[in-house]
Amino acid sequence: MLAPLAIGAAYVGDWPFVLFWGVAAMGVLWEWTSLVARADQRSLLGAGGAALVLALALAVTGHLLAAIIVLAMGTMGAASLALAEQRIWVAGGVPYAGALALAPIVLRSDSEDGFLAMVFLFAIVWATDIAAYFIGRAVGGPKLVPQMSPNKTWAGALGGMGAAVIVALALAKAAALTDLFAIAMLAVVLSVCAQGGDLFESVLKRRFGAKDSGRLIPGHGGLMDRLDGFVTASVVAVLIGLARGGFEAPGRGLLVW
């Protein structure tokens, strides 16, 4: 359900893309706060949500550093409103949701290669998730990190990574990208990051005794359950893109080696 909307929004770009990820980030912030905060959720959501909206507006207008500063202030504001034993967990929701909102917007801002970079990122995360699930169930074997997630296996993790490399190379060939070895290594890095994000959310849910992050998607849990791997992979992808292509061409920086 989310995949066609995400691809369509990425293709159109501009305000539909910003709106899509802004709504997704607000939904993730709501789920995070509902999961970790036992009291005064309304004021926590108000502080975090206000910071998120302002950061989003700043990022869209090209003020990424100011957006990050606003998110930091929102994090401190949420922490100050939370109970002492919950402050770290409550405060973490603001940068987590903020990363989900800002990373895709920065990557897509590349007018030439932004859409391709987003498709590349989607393909790697989705291939990793789908292949890890089915290969893990079919093959079984040793558990990956049983104390964090008892159902994930090494077979699934390696299968997801392999699938990510295959789809990344297929896209690279279709887009006439030249350095296929670099693309394959990039796929490995982003696949590992996606699986790390999945494990992190498993730890979070186990810590607070929840099976799913929410009930938004019947049979599939909440938004966080669908986007956990994308959050971490998108942050790493945009950092690579910015380091190599600058603010003018983060998509090219990610893809052209």
Number of C-alpha atoms within 10 A of each C-alpha: 6 11 10 9 12 17 16 14 19 24 17 11 19 14 11 15 20 22 15 17 24 22 13 18 29 22 19 27 28 24 22 27 25 19 21 23 17 12 13 13 17 12 13 28 21 14 19 30 23 16 26 29 20 15 26 27 17 18 22 17 10 14 13 18 12 14 24 21 13 21 27 18 16 27 26 19 17 26 23 14 17 21 14 9 8 15 18 16 17 29 25 19 26 33 20 19 27 32 20 26 28 28 22 24 24 25 31 26 21 22 14 14 19 25 21 21 25 22 17 21 24 18 20 28 29 22 23 30 25 16 21 26 19 15 18 23 15 11 13 15 13 14 17 17 13 11 9 17 18 11 15 23 23 18 23 28 23 19 23 30 27 21 25 32 27 17 19 25 21 13 17 20 13 9 10 10 14 13 14 18 12 14 21 20 13 20 28 22 17 27 31 22 22 28 24 16 19 24 19 17 22 20 15 18 20 15 12 11 11 13 11 19 23 21 13 13 13 8 8 13 15 18 23 25 21 17 22 23 26 27 26 25 28 26 20 18 27 26 19 18 25 20 14 18 19 16 18 16 22 28 31 22 24 26 24 17 13
